[in-house]
Amino acid sequence: MKNINAVKIGNVVNLSINGKLHKKSCGSPAEANELYKIVLIAREDPTDDNIKAVRAFLNEKTRVAILCGLETDTETGDAFLAGFNTPIPLPLLETLKEYHENNYPVDAILNFWKLLMINPDVRVRESLFGFITTHDFVLTDAGYMVVYKAVDDHSDNKDADTSFAELVSNRYLHVKKTWKESPKNYVVYRDANGDFAITNVKTADKMNENEKAIEFLGNLAELFNAIYNTDNKTGVESTPIYTDMHSHSMKIELGVPVVMERKECDGNPEVDCSYGLHVGATKYVENFAGSSSTILVCYVNPAHVVAVPKYDHSKMRVSEYFPFAVATYKDGKIDIIDTKYFESDYCEYEIEELERQIALVKVEELPIETAKKAEKESRPMSELMKILETRLVDIE
C-alpha cells in the first residue's frame, strides 16, 4: 500500500511517497493547483496509474516517457527504451514527444539512439543529439548522420584527371536530390571542348555524335556505380583518391570507411581541436575548406563519435566516417545533400563490425575502445550485449 502525504503552500507543493520527499516549485498558481489535485486523487486512490501521474508532473523526463510509451525509473525519472537501462537524454526525449504528438515516423530517431547507446562515452550519449539539432545534420532511416569533410587530392593522384569522376558523382546526386528523377534516365557525354555534361536518354537518342562532335560515355547510373565501387570499367579516368588537408598522409576513397583507432583519439569535449577524425556541418566545412578543396558527403555512425567540442558547435571528432559522394561546392557554399543513398553499403560493413563486437562482449571485453580522456564505460556487459544484438537484428 502506497502512503502519500502532501501540503501546498503558495506555488510550492511538498509531498512524500512512501517516505521519499519531493518538492515542486510551480511556475504559476494554476500549475500548483493542478499538481495538488493530482496528488489528492493519488492519496485517495493510490493505484499505479495515479502514482505515475504524480511522478510525471514532478519530472519532465517521466512525463515525456509516459506520453511516448517508454519505460521509466521511478526514483530518478530517467526514461529508457523498453528492455534497456541506458537513459535517453532529454533533448531526444522532447523530439520523440513532438514526433509522437504529430504522428511522425520515428524510425530514424530510434535507430540513431540505438547506435548512440553503443557509444562507450556517457558525455557523447548525453550531448550528441542536442548538438546535431543546432545544425543542418541529417539522419538517415538507419540512424546514421550525414556530415561533410573537406579534403585535398591525394599526392599520388595529382596528375590524374578526376573531373569525370567528380562530375558523375555530383550529377548523380543532383538528379536524385534536386530533379527527383532516376539517374538511369540520363547519359554522360564529352563535348568538342572536352567538357563533361549529361542529357536525358530520350534527347541523347536524337543526337548525332559526329554532327555534334560529342562522345557518349555511358549511362549516369552505371558510370556512378562503377566509380563508387572503385571498379574502373569506364576506361575514361581513374577513380578519385583524396587525402586529409592537415597531414596529407591519409588515403580517402568513396565507399571505403576511414578509420582511426579510438584509443588514439581525444575524448575531451573541453578541447576544440585535437586527435581524431574531424567532420562537421556545412558551417564548419565552409570555414575550413580552401578554394581548391573537395567536399565529401559522409555517413557517421553515432557509436563512433569521440567528442562533441563544447565551444565549436559545428564540428565533432570521430573514430570512423564513411565517404560516399562528392558535394557541390561553389562560391564558398555547399549544396546540402539530403539523401539516404548507399545506406545499405554502410549497413553491410556495420553488420560485420557488430558481429565482431558481440564476440568481444562474449569474452567479457568492451566492444568499443575508449578514447583518451573519455568517461569510462560503467554499464554491465549484459546491457552492451542486448544493445548490440538488438541492432544486429534490426539491420540484418
C-alpha positions as YAML, in Angstrom:
chain: A
units: angstrom
residues:
- id: 1
  name: MET
  ca: [0.00, 0.00, 0.00]
- id: 2
  name: LYS
  ca: [1.47, 3.37, -1.03]
- id: 3
  name: ASN
  ca: [1.41, 6.13, 1.57]
- id: 4
  name: ILE
  ca: [1.11, 9.71, 0.29]
- id: 5
  name: ASN
  ca: [1.22, 12.94, 2.27]
- id: 6
  name: ALA
  ca: [1.29, 16.45, 0.84]
- id: 7
  name: VAL
  ca: [0.91, 20.15, 1.56]
- id: 8
  name: LYS
  ca: [0.55, 23.10, -0.83]
- id: 9
  name: ILE
  ca: [1.97, 26.48, 0.20]
- id: 10
  name: GLY
  ca: [1.50, 29.12, -2.47]
- id: 11
  name: ASN
  ca: [3.10, 27.81, -5.66]
- id: 12
  name: VAL
  ca: [5.11, 25.12, -3.84]
- id: 13
  name: VAL
  ca: [3.88, 21.56, -3.32]
- id: 14
  name: ASN
  ca: [5.73, 19.36, -0.83]
- id: 15
  name: LEU
  ca: [4.85, 15.68, -0.77]
- id: 16
  name: SER
  ca: [6.15, 12.29, 0.23]
- id: 17
  name: ILE
  ca: [5.53, 8.95, -1.45]
- id: 18
  name: ASN
  ca: [6.27, 6.06, 0.89]
- id: 19
  name: GLY
  ca: [8.56, 8.30, 2.93]
- id: 20
  name: LYS
  ca: [10.51, 9.73, -0.04]
- id: 21
  name: LEU
  ca: [10.26, 13.52, -0.08]
- id: 22
  name: HIS
  ca: [9.57, 15.54, -3.23]
- id: 23
  name: LYS
  ca: [9.30, 19.30, -3.74]
- id: 24
  name: LYS
  ca: [7.86, 21.02, -6.78]
- id: 25
  name: SER
  ca: [8.10, 24.81, -7.23]
- id: 26
  name: CYS
  ca: [5.44, 25.53, -9.81]
- id: 27
  name: GLY
  ca: [5.52, 28.39, -12.25]
- id: 28
  name: SER
  ca: [2.02, 29.62, -11.53]
- id: 29
  name: PRO
  ca: [-0.88, 29.17, -9.09]
- id: 30
  name: ALA
  ca: [-2.77, 27.25, -11.76]
- id: 31
  name: GLU
  ca: [0.10, 24.75, -12.15]
- id: 32
  name: ALA
  ca: [0.36, 24.35, -8.36]
- id: 33
  name: ASN
  ca: [-3.39, 23.76, -8.08]
- id: 34
  name: GLU
  ca: [-3.32, 21.20, -10.87]
- id: 35
  name: LEU
  ca: [-0.48, 19.26, -9.24]
- id: 36
  name: TYR
  ca: [-2.12, 19.34, -5.81]
- id: 37
  name: LYS
  ca: [-5.39, 17.98, -7.24]
- id: 38
  name: ILE
  ca: [-3.47, 15.10, -8.89]
- id: 39
  name: VAL
  ca: [-1.72, 14.40, -5.57]
- id: 40
  name: LEU
  ca: [-5.03, 14.34, -3.67]
- id: 41
  name: ILE
  ca: [-6.51, 11.89, -6.19]
- id: 42
  name: ALA
  ca: [-3.48, 9.60, -5.74]
- id: 43
  name: ARG
  ca: [-3.71, 9.93, -1.98]
- id: 44
  name: GLU
  ca: [-7.35, 8.88, -2.03]
- id: 45
  name: ASP
  ca: [-6.78, 6.08, -4.56]
- id: 46
  name: PRO
  ca: [-3.03, 5.16, -4.72]
- id: 47
  name: THR
  ca: [-3.13, 3.00, -7.85]
- id: 48
  name: ASP
  ca: [-0.05, 2.60, -10.03]
- id: 49
  name: ASP
  ca: [-1.60, 4.83, -12.71]
- id: 50
  name: ASN
  ca: [-2.42, 7.60, -10.22]
- id: 51
  name: ILE
  ca: [1.06, 7.46, -8.70]
- id: 52
  name: LYS
  ca: [2.55, 7.55, -12.21]
- id: 53
  name: ALA
  ca: [0.51, 10.70, -12.94]
- id: 54
  name: VAL
  ca: [2.05, 12.39, -9.90]
- id: 55
  name: ARG
  ca: [5.58, 11.36, -10.87]
- id: 56
  name: ALA
  ca: [5.00, 12.57, -14.43]
- id: 57
  name: PHE
  ca: [4.05, 16.02, -13.12]
- id: 58
  name: LEU
  ca: [7.11, 16.13, -10.89]
- id: 59
  name: ASN
  ca: [9.63, 15.12, -13.56]
- id: 60
  name: GLU
  ca: [9.69, 16.26, -17.19]
- id: 61
  name: LYS
  ca: [11.54, 13.15, -18.35]
- id: 62
  name: THR
  ca: [8.94, 10.92, -16.70]
- id: 63
  name: ARG
  ca: [6.09, 12.91, -18.26]
- id: 64
  name: VAL
  ca: [7.53, 12.65, -21.76]
- id: 65
  name: ALA
  ca: [8.40, 8.98, -21.29]
- id: 66
  name: ILE
  ca: [4.82, 8.17, -20.31]
- id: 67
  name: LEU
  ca: [3.48, 10.03, -23.34]
- id: 68
  name: CYS
  ca: [5.82, 8.10, -25.65]
- id: 69
  name: GLY
  ca: [5.24, 4.69, -24.08]
- id: 70
  name: LEU
  ca: [8.79, 4.37, -22.76]
- id: 71
  name: GLU
  ca: [9.96, 2.79, -19.52]
- id: 72
  name: THR
  ca: [10.94, 4.99, -16.56]
- id: 73
  name: ASP
  ca: [12.90, 4.77, -13.34]
- id: 74
  name: THR
  ca: [10.54, 5.92, -10.59]
- id: 75
  name: GLU
  ca: [13.44, 7.09, -8.43]
- id: 76
  name: THR
  ca: [15.45, 9.10, -10.96]
- id: 77
  name: GLY
  ca: [12.78, 9.86, -13.55]
- id: 78
  name: ASP
  ca: [15.09, 8.63, -16.33]
- id: 79
  name: ALA
  ca: [13.47, 7.20, -19.46]
- id: 80
  name: PHE
  ca: [14.58, 4.13, -21.42]
- id: 81
  name: LEU
  ca: [13.70, 2.15, -24.49]
- id: 82
  name: ALA
  ca: [11.80, -0.92, -23.37]
- id: 83
  name: GLY
  ca: [14.23, -3.61, -22.21]
- id: 84
  name: PHE
  ca: [17.25, -1.31, -21.88]
- id: 85
  name: ASN
  ca: [18.85, 0.58, -18.99]
- id: 86
  name: THR
  ca: [20.74, 3.35, -20.83]
- id: 87
  name: PRO
  ca: [19.00, 6.69, -20.06]
- id: 88
  name: ILE
  ca: [17.62, 8.66, -23.00]
- id: 89
  name: PRO
  ca: [18.81, 12.33, -22.91]
- id: 90
  name: LEU
  ca: [16.14, 15.00, -22.54]
- id: 91
  name: PRO
  ca: [16.61, 16.68, -25.99]
- id: 92
  name: LEU
  ca: [15.99, 13.35, -27.69]
- id: 93
  name: LEU
  ca: [13.02, 12.68, -25.40]
- id: 94
  name: GLU
  ca: [11.48, 16.01, -26.32]
- id: 95
  name: THR
  ca: [11.90, 15.23, -30.02]
- id: 96
  name: LEU
  ca: [10.25, 11.84, -29.55]
- id: 97
  name: LYS
  ca: [7.37, 13.63, -27.81]
- id: 98
  name: GLU
  ca: [6.99, 16.02, -30.75]
- id: 99
  name: TYR
  ca: [7.06, 13.15, -33.25]
- id: 100
  name: HIS
  ca: [4.58, 11.19, -31.15]
- id: 101
  name: GLU
  ca: [2.14, 14.11, -30.95]
- id: 102
  name: ASN
  ca: [2.31, 14.72, -34.72]
- id: 103
  name: ASN
  ca: [2.31, 11.06, -35.76]
- id: 104
  name: TYR
  ca: [5.70, 11.47, -37.48]
- id: 105
  name: PRO
  ca: [7.70, 8.32, -38.26]
- id: 106
  name: VAL
  ca: [10.29, 7.77, -35.52]
- id: 107
  name: ASP
  ca: [12.50, 5.11, -37.15]
- id: 108
  name: ALA
  ca: [15.42, 7.45, -37.85]
- id: 109
  name: ILE
  ca: [15.36, 8.88, -34.30]
- id: 110
  name: LEU
  ca: [15.11, 5.49, -32.60]
- id: 111
  name: ASN
  ca: [17.78, 3.92, -34.81]
- id: 112
  name: PHE
  ca: [20.05, 6.87, -34.10]
- id: 113
  name: TRP
  ca: [19.58, 6.30, -30.36]
- id: 114
  name: LYS
  ca: [20.19, 2.54, -30.64]
- id: 115
  name: LEU
  ca: [23.52, 3.32, -32.30]
- id: 116
  name: LEU
  ca: [24.34, 6.05, -29.81]
- id: 117
  name: MET
  ca: [23.65, 3.61, -26.96]
- id: 118
  name: ILE
  ca: [26.64, 1.59, -28.21]
- id: 119
  name: ASN
  ca: [28.92, 4.61, -27.70]
- id: 120
  name: PRO
  ca: [31.06, 3.99, -24.60]
- id: 121
  name: ASP
  ca: [31.31, 7.68, -23.55]
- id: 122
  name: VAL
  ca: [28.34, 8.90, -21.49]
- id: 123
  name: ARG
  ca: [29.19, 12.52, -22.37]
- id: 124
  name: VAL
  ca: [28.70, 11.81, -26.06]
- id: 125
  name: ARG
  ca: [25.50, 9.92, -25.38]
- id: 126
  name: GLU
  ca: [24.13, 12.88, -23.45]
- id: 127
  name: SER
  ca: [25.23, 15.70, -25.78]
- id: 128
  name: LEU
  ca: [25.22, 14.42, -29.37]
- id: 129
  name: PHE
  ca: [21.53, 14.73, -30.19]
- id: 130
  name: GLY
  ca: [21.35, 18.26, -28.81]
- id: 131
  name: PHE
  ca: [24.45, 19.07, -30.89]
- id: 132
  name: ILE
  ca: [23.03, 17.89, -34.20]
- id: 133
  name: THR
  ca: [19.74, 19.73, -33.70]
- id: 134
  name: THR
  ca: [21.57, 23.07, -33.79]
- id: 135
  name: HIS
  ca: [22.98, 22.49, -37.29]
- id: 136
  name: ASP
  ca: [21.97, 21.09, -40.66]
- id: 137
  name: PHE
  ca: [22.82, 17.47, -39.89]
- id: 138
  name: VAL
  ca: [20.56, 14.88, -41.45]
- id: 139
  name: LEU
  ca: [19.68, 11.45, -40.03]
- id: 140
  name: THR
  ca: [19.14, 8.52, -42.36]
- id: 141
  name: ASP
  ca: [16.50, 5.87, -41.74]
- id: 142
  name: ALA
  ca: [19.22, 3.55, -40.43]
- id: 143
  name: GLY
  ca: [20.22, 6.17, -37.84]
- id: 144
  name: TYR
  ca: [23.47, 7.41, -39.45]
- id: 145
  name: MET
  ca: [24.37, 11.10, -39.51]
- id: 146
  name: VAL
  ca: [25.08, 12.77, -42.86]
- id: 147
  name: VAL
  ca: [28.14, 15.01, -42.42]
- id: 148
  name: TYR
  ca: [30.74, 16.78, -44.54]
- id: 149
  name: LYS
  ca: [34.51, 16.59, -44.86]
- id: 150
  name: ALA
  ca: [36.86, 18.94, -46.72]
- id: 151
  name: VAL
  ca: [39.73, 17.07, -48.42]
- id: 152
  name: ASP
  ca: [42.53, 17.55, -50.96]
- id: 153
  name: ASP
  ca: [43.56, 15.49, -53.95]
- id: 154
  name: HIS
  ca: [45.88, 12.65, -52.97]
- id: 155
  name: SER
  ca: [49.58, 13.29, -53.75]
- id: 156
  name: ASP
  ca: [49.69, 10.16, -55.92]
- id: 157
  name: ASN
  ca: [46.67, 11.42, -57.79]
- id: 158
  name: LYS
  ca: [47.82, 14.91, -58.75]
- id: 159
  name: ASP
  ca: [48.45, 14.06, -62.38]
- id: 160
  name: ALA
  ca: [45.21, 12.12, -62.77]
- id: 161
  name: ASP
  ca: [42.15, 13.78, -64.24]
- id: 162
  name: THR
  ca: [39.42, 13.23, -61.65]
- id: 163
  name: SER
  ca: [36.98, 15.73, -63.15]
- id: 164
  name: PHE
  ca: [34.99, 12.95, -64.80]
- id: 165
  name: ALA
  ca: [34.51, 11.01, -61.57]
- id: 166
  name: GLU
  ca: [33.54, 14.14, -59.67]
- id: 167
  name: LEU
  ca: [31.14, 15.22, -62.43]
- id: 168
  name: VAL
  ca: [29.43, 11.82, -62.34]
- id: 169
  name: SER
  ca: [29.16, 11.89, -58.55]
- id: 170
  name: ASN
  ca: [27.76, 15.42, -58.48]
- id: 171
  name: ARG
  ca: [25.31, 14.95, -61.34]
- id: 172
  name: TYR
  ca: [24.08, 11.64, -59.94]
- id: 173
  name: LEU
  ca: [23.15, 13.23, -56.61]
- id: 174
  name: HIS
  ca: [21.78, 16.38, -58.27]
- id: 175
  name: VAL
  ca: [19.42, 14.35, -60.47]
- id: 176
  name: LYS
  ca: [18.10, 12.41, -57.46]
- id: 177
  name: LYS
  ca: [18.02, 15.24, -54.93]
- id: 178
  name: THR
  ca: [17.01, 18.29, -56.96]
- id: 179
  name: TRP
  ca: [15.30, 16.89, -60.04]
- id: 180
  name: LYS
  ca: [13.72, 13.93, -58.19]
- id: 181
  name: GLU
  ca: [14.46, 11.66, -61.13]
- id: 182
  name: SER
  ca: [16.31, 8.43, -61.76]
- id: 183
  name: PRO
  ca: [19.95, 8.69, -62.95]
- id: 184
  name: LYS
  ca: [19.18, 5.73, -65.22]
- id: 185
  name: ASN
  ca: [17.32, 8.21, -67.41]
- id: 186
  name: TYR
  ca: [20.48, 10.21, -68.14]
- id: 187
  name: VAL
  ca: [23.68, 9.70, -70.08]
- id: 188
  name: VAL
  ca: [27.08, 11.38, -69.76]
- id: 189
  name: TYR
  ca: [28.89, 12.82, -72.77]
- id: 190
  name: ARG
  ca: [32.01, 14.83, -73.60]
- id: 191
  name: ASP
  ca: [31.67, 17.80, -75.95]
- id: 192
  name: ALA
  ca: [34.08, 19.18, -78.54]
- id: 193
  name: ASN
  ca: [35.85, 21.25, -75.89]
- id: 194
  name: GLY
  ca: [36.50, 18.20, -73.75]
- id: 195
  name: ASP
  ca: [33.95, 19.22, -71.11]
- id: 196
  name: PHE
  ca: [31.64, 16.66, -69.50]
- id: 197
  name: ALA
  ca: [27.85, 17.04, -69.39]
- id: 198
  name: ILE
  ca: [24.67, 14.99, -69.03]
- id: 199
  name: THR
  ca: [21.46, 14.82, -71.00]
- id: 200
  name: ASN
  ca: [18.24, 12.86, -70.94]
- id: 201
  name: VAL
  ca: [18.30, 9.45, -72.63]
- id: 202
  name: LYS
  ca: [15.47, 10.46, -74.97]
- id: 203
  name: THR
  ca: [17.37, 13.59, -76.03]
- id: 204
  name: ALA
  ca: [20.56, 11.60, -76.46]
- id: 205
  name: ASP
  ca: [18.81, 9.20, -78.82]
- id: 206
  name: LYS
  ca: [18.19, 12.12, -81.20]
- id: 207
  name: MET
  ca: [21.75, 13.46, -81.05]
- id: 208
  name: ASN
  ca: [24.28, 12.50, -83.70]
- id: 209
  name: GLU
  ca: [27.74, 12.13, -82.17]
- id: 210
  name: ASN
  ca: [29.58, 13.01, -85.37]
- id: 211
  name: GLU
  ca: [27.45, 16.05, -86.23]
- id: 212
  name: LYS
  ca: [27.59, 17.43, -82.69]
- id: 213
  name: ALA
  ca: [31.27, 16.48, -82.23]
- id: 214
  name: ILE
  ca: [30.43, 14.76, -78.96]
- id: 215
  name: GLU
  ca: [31.26, 11.41, -77.38]
- id: 216
  name: PHE
  ca: [28.75, 9.47, -75.30]
- id: 217
  name: LEU
  ca: [30.47, 7.89, -72.29]
- id: 218
  name: GLY
  ca: [27.65, 5.88, -70.77]
- id: 219
  name: ASN
  ca: [24.59, 5.80, -68.55]
- id: 220
  name: LEU
  ca: [24.85, 8.06, -65.49]
- id: 221
  name: ALA
  ca: [23.72, 5.41, -63.01]
- id: 222
  name: GLU
  ca: [26.02, 2.73, -64.43]
- id: 223
  name: LEU
  ca: [29.00, 5.07, -64.52]
- id: 224
  name: PHE
  ca: [28.42, 6.15, -60.95]
- id: 225
  name: ASN
  ca: [28.18, 2.56, -59.75]
- id: 226
  name: ALA
  ca: [31.45, 1.75, -61.49]
- id: 227
  name: ILE
  ca: [33.18, 4.68, -59.79]
- id: 228
  name: TYR
  ca: [31.54, 4.16, -56.40]
- id: 229
  name: ASN
  ca: [32.55, 0.51, -56.35]
- id: 230
  name: THR
  ca: [36.12, 1.63, -57.18]
- id: 231
  name: ASP
  ca: [35.95, -0.62, -60.22]
- id: 232
  name: ASN
  ca: [37.04, 1.48, -63.17]
- id: 233
  name: LYS
  ca: [35.14, -0.11, -66.04]
- id: 234
  name: THR
  ca: [34.67, 3.15, -67.89]
- id: 235
  name: GLY
  ca: [38.11, 3.44, -69.44]
- id: 236
  name: VAL
  ca: [37.93, 7.21, -69.07]
- id: 237
  name: GLU
  ca: [39.67, 8.37, -65.92]
- id: 238
  name: SER
  ca: [40.74, 6.78, -62.66]
- id: 239
  name: THR
  ca: [38.62, 6.74, -59.53]
- id: 240
  name: PRO
  ca: [39.49, 9.81, -57.45]
- id: 241
  name: ILE
  ca: [41.57, 9.37, -54.32]
- id: 242
  name: TYR
  ca: [41.67, 12.10, -51.70]
- id: 243
  name: THR
  ca: [43.70, 12.96, -48.61]
- id: 244
  name: ASP
  ca: [43.24, 14.98, -45.44]
- id: 245
  name: MET
  ca: [44.04, 18.70, -45.60]
- id: 246
  name: HIS
  ca: [46.22, 18.70, -42.47]
- id: 247
  name: SER
  ca: [48.84, 15.96, -42.85]
- id: 248
  name: HIS
  ca: [48.25, 14.78, -46.44]
- id: 249
  name: SER
  ca: [49.02, 11.30, -45.12]
- id: 250
  name: MET
  ca: [45.61, 9.66, -45.41]
- id: 251
  name: LYS
  ca: [44.14, 7.82, -48.38]
- id: 252
  name: ILE
  ca: [40.42, 8.54, -48.71]
- id: 253
  name: GLU
  ca: [38.19, 6.81, -51.26]
- id: 254
  name: LEU
  ca: [34.47, 6.84, -51.85]
- id: 255
  name: GLY
  ca: [32.79, 3.77, -50.37]
- id: 256
  name: VAL
  ca: [35.69, 2.88, -48.05]
- id: 257
  name: PRO
  ca: [35.40, 3.63, -44.30]
- id: 258
  name: VAL
  ca: [38.10, 5.94, -42.92]
- id: 259
  name: VAL
  ca: [39.13, 4.62, -39.51]
- id: 260
  name: MET
  ca: [41.36, 5.83, -36.68]
- id: 261
  name: GLU
  ca: [41.92, 3.80, -33.53]
- id: 262
  name: ARG
  ca: [39.62, 5.22, -30.90]
- id: 263
  name: LYS
  ca: [42.28, 4.89, -28.20]
- id: 264
  name: GLU
  ca: [44.37, 7.40, -30.18]
- id: 265
  name: CYS
  ca: [41.53, 9.95, -30.28]
- id: 266
  name: ASP
  ca: [40.94, 12.69, -27.70]
- id: 267
  name: GLY
  ca: [37.57, 12.34, -25.97]
- id: 268
  name: ASN
  ca: [37.84, 15.60, -24.01]
- id: 269
  name: PRO
  ca: [34.94, 17.88, -25.07]
- id: 270
  name: GLU
  ca: [36.67, 20.89, -23.49]
- id: 271
  name: VAL
  ca: [39.25, 20.79, -26.32]
- id: 272
  name: ASP
  ca: [38.04, 22.04, -29.71]
- id: 273
  name: CYS
  ca: [40.81, 20.70, -31.93]
- id: 274
  name: SER
  ca: [42.70, 17.55, -31.04]
- id: 275
  name: TYR
  ca: [43.41, 13.96, -32.08]
- id: 276
  name: GLY
  ca: [40.63, 12.31, -34.05]
- id: 277
  name: LEU
  ca: [38.94, 12.45, -37.44]
- id: 278
  name: HIS
  ca: [37.19, 15.80, -37.89]
- id: 279
  name: VAL
  ca: [33.85, 16.06, -39.68]
- id: 280
  name: GLY
  ca: [31.10, 18.58, -39.36]
- id: 281
  name: ALA
  ca: [28.15, 20.56, -40.55]
- id: 282
  name: THR
  ca: [28.25, 22.79, -43.60]
- id: 283
  name: LYS
  ca: [29.29, 25.79, -41.46]
- id: 284
  name: TYR
  ca: [32.44, 24.04, -40.25]
- id: 285
  name: VAL
  ca: [33.42, 22.81, -43.71]
- id: 286
  name: GLU
  ca: [32.72, 26.16, -45.37]
- id: 287
  name: ASN
  ca: [35.03, 27.87, -42.86]
- id: 288
  name: PHE
  ca: [37.74, 25.22, -43.15]
- id: 289
  name: ALA
  ca: [37.74, 24.42, -46.87]
- id: 290
  name: GLY
  ca: [40.00, 26.17, -49.35]
- id: 291
  name: SER
  ca: [39.16, 27.27, -52.87]
- id: 292
  name: SER
  ca: [40.60, 24.07, -54.31]
- id: 293
  name: SER
  ca: [39.13, 21.73, -51.67]
- id: 294
  name: THR
  ca: [36.80, 18.86, -52.44]
- id: 295
  name: ILE
  ca: [33.83, 18.36, -50.11]
- id: 296
  name: LEU
  ca: [32.91, 14.77, -49.38]
- id: 297
  name: VAL
  ca: [29.49, 13.71, -48.11]
- id: 298
  name: CYS
  ca: [29.90, 11.08, -45.39]
- id: 299
  name: TYR
  ca: [27.96, 8.86, -43.03]
- id: 300
  name: VAL
  ca: [28.91, 8.75, -39.36]
- id: 301
  name: ASN
  ca: [27.68, 6.04, -37.03]
- id: 302
  name: PRO
  ca: [26.84, 7.75, -33.69]
- id: 303
  name: ALA
  ca: [28.67, 4.89, -31.93]
- id: 304
  name: HIS
  ca: [31.92, 6.21, -33.40]
- id: 305
  name: VAL
  ca: [31.63, 9.82, -32.26]
- id: 306
  name: VAL
  ca: [34.52, 10.50, -29.87]
- id: 307
  name: ALA
  ca: [33.90, 14.07, -28.74]
- id: 308
  name: VAL
  ca: [31.47, 16.94, -29.25]
- id: 309
  name: PRO
  ca: [33.52, 20.10, -28.56]
- id: 310
  name: LYS
  ca: [31.74, 22.45, -26.17]
- id: 311
  name: TYR
  ca: [32.83, 25.68, -27.79]
- id: 312
  name: ASP
  ca: [32.77, 24.86, -31.50]
- id: 313
  name: HIS
  ca: [29.33, 23.53, -32.24]
- id: 314
  name: SER
  ca: [29.81, 22.90, -35.95]
- id: 315
  name: LYS
  ca: [32.26, 20.00, -35.81]
- id: 316
  name: MET
  ca: [32.96, 16.79, -33.94]
- id: 317
  name: ARG
  ca: [35.72, 14.24, -33.59]
- id: 318
  name: VAL
  ca: [35.01, 10.68, -34.69]
- id: 319
  name: SER
  ca: [36.96, 7.46, -34.98]
- id: 320
  name: GLU
  ca: [35.28, 6.47, -38.26]
- id: 321
  name: TYR
  ca: [33.41, 8.01, -41.17]
- id: 322
  name: PHE
  ca: [32.15, 6.61, -44.48]
- id: 323
  name: PRO
  ca: [32.57, 8.92, -47.52]
- id: 324
  name: PHE
  ca: [30.04, 8.14, -50.23]
- id: 325
  name: ALA
  ca: [29.77, 11.15, -52.54]
- id: 326
  name: VAL
  ca: [31.25, 14.48, -53.63]
- id: 327
  name: ALA
  ca: [29.15, 17.54, -52.79]
- id: 328
  name: THR
  ca: [28.83, 20.61, -54.95]
- id: 329
  name: TYR
  ca: [30.97, 23.44, -53.54]
- id: 330
  name: LYS
  ca: [30.59, 26.77, -55.31]
- id: 331
  name: ASP
  ca: [31.30, 30.35, -54.22]
- id: 332
  name: GLY
  ca: [32.22, 29.11, -50.76]
- id: 333
  name: LYS
  ca: [28.89, 27.35, -50.24]
- id: 334
  name: ILE
  ca: [27.95, 23.67, -50.15]
- id: 335
  name: ASP
  ca: [24.95, 22.29, -51.97]
- id: 336
  name: ILE
  ca: [23.50, 20.44, -48.96]
- id: 337
  name: ILE
  ca: [22.92, 16.79, -49.74]
- id: 338
  name: ASP
  ca: [19.84, 15.24, -48.13]
- id: 339
  name: THR
  ca: [19.97, 11.62, -49.18]
- id: 340
  name: LYS
  ca: [19.71, 8.08, -47.89]
- id: 341
  name: TYR
  ca: [21.54, 6.52, -50.83]
- id: 342
  name: PHE
  ca: [24.18, 3.87, -50.11]
- id: 343
  name: GLU
  ca: [22.93, 3.20, -46.60]
- id: 344
  name: SER
  ca: [22.89, -0.48, -47.50]
- id: 345
  name: ASP
  ca: [26.64, -0.39, -48.28]
- id: 346
  name: TYR
  ca: [27.46, 1.01, -44.86]
- id: 347
  name: CYS
  ca: [24.94, -1.31, -43.19]
- id: 348
  name: GLU
  ca: [26.77, -4.31, -44.62]
- id: 349
  name: TYR
  ca: [30.01, -3.01, -43.18]
- id: 350
  name: GLU
  ca: [28.31, -2.32, -39.85]
- id: 351
  name: ILE
  ca: [26.93, -5.87, -39.65]
- id: 352
  name: GLU
  ca: [30.48, -7.25, -39.75]
- id: 353
  name: GLU
  ca: [31.53, -4.77, -37.07]
- id: 354
  name: LEU
  ca: [28.58, -5.67, -34.83]
- id: 355
  name: GLU
  ca: [29.41, -9.36, -35.10]
- id: 356
  name: ARG
  ca: [32.98, -8.60, -34.06]
- id: 357
  name: GLN
  ca: [31.79, -6.52, -31.12]
- id: 358
  name: ILE
  ca: [29.39, -9.22, -29.94]
- id: 359
  name: ALA
  ca: [32.26, -11.72, -29.99]
- id: 360
  name: LEU
  ca: [34.28, -9.38, -27.75]
- id: 361
  name: VAL
  ca: [31.44, -9.00, -25.23]
- id: 362
  name: LYS
  ca: [31.07, -12.76, -25.03]
- id: 363
  name: VAL
  ca: [34.61, -12.95, -23.66]
- id: 364
  name: GLU
  ca: [33.94, -10.04, -21.28]
- id: 365
  name: GLU
  ca: [35.76, -7.39, -23.33]
- id: 366
  name: LEU
  ca: [34.38, -3.96, -24.17]
- id: 367
  name: PRO
  ca: [33.01, -3.82, -27.75]
- id: 368
  name: ILE
  ca: [34.50, -0.36, -28.47]
- id: 369
  name: GLU
  ca: [37.74, 1.03, -27.15]
- id: 370
  name: THR
  ca: [37.55, 4.17, -25.05]
- id: 371
  name: ALA
  ca: [39.27, 7.32, -26.27]
- id: 372
  name: LYS
  ca: [41.88, 9.29, -24.37]
- id: 373
  name: LYS
  ca: [40.32, 11.33, -21.54]
- id: 374
  name: ALA
  ca: [36.95, 9.66, -22.13]
- id: 375
  name: GLU
  ca: [34.45, 8.81, -19.44]
- id: 376
  name: LYS
  ca: [34.96, 5.15, -18.55]
- id: 377
  name: GLU
  ca: [32.29, 2.67, -19.54]
- id: 378
  name: SER
  ca: [30.29, 1.69, -16.45]
- id: 379
  name: ARG
  ca: [27.42, -0.33, -17.91]
- id: 380
  name: PRO
  ca: [27.32, -4.11, -17.42]
- id: 381
  name: MET
  ca: [28.22, -6.45, -20.26]
- id: 382
  name: SER
  ca: [24.62, -7.72, -20.30]
- id: 383
  name: GLU
  ca: [23.36, -4.24, -21.28]
- id: 384
  name: LEU
  ca: [26.00, -3.89, -24.02]
- id: 385
  name: MET
  ca: [25.19, -7.35, -25.39]
- id: 386
  name: LYS
  ca: [21.47, -6.56, -25.52]
- id: 387
  name: ILE
  ca: [22.12, -3.30, -27.38]
- id: 388
  name: LEU
  ca: [24.43, -4.92, -29.95]
- id: 389
  name: GLU
  ca: [22.20, -7.92, -30.59]
- id: 390
  name: THR
  ca: [19.11, -5.74, -31.00]
- id: 391
  name: ARG
  ca: [20.86, -3.50, -33.52]
- id: 392
  name: LEU
  ca: [22.14, -6.52, -35.45]
- id: 393
  name: VAL
  ca: [18.62, -7.96, -35.71]
- id: 394
  name: ASP
  ca: [17.24, -4.58, -36.81]
- id: 395
  name: ILE
  ca: [19.53, -4.15, -39.83]
- id: 396
  name: GLU
  ca: [20.06, -7.72, -40.99]
...
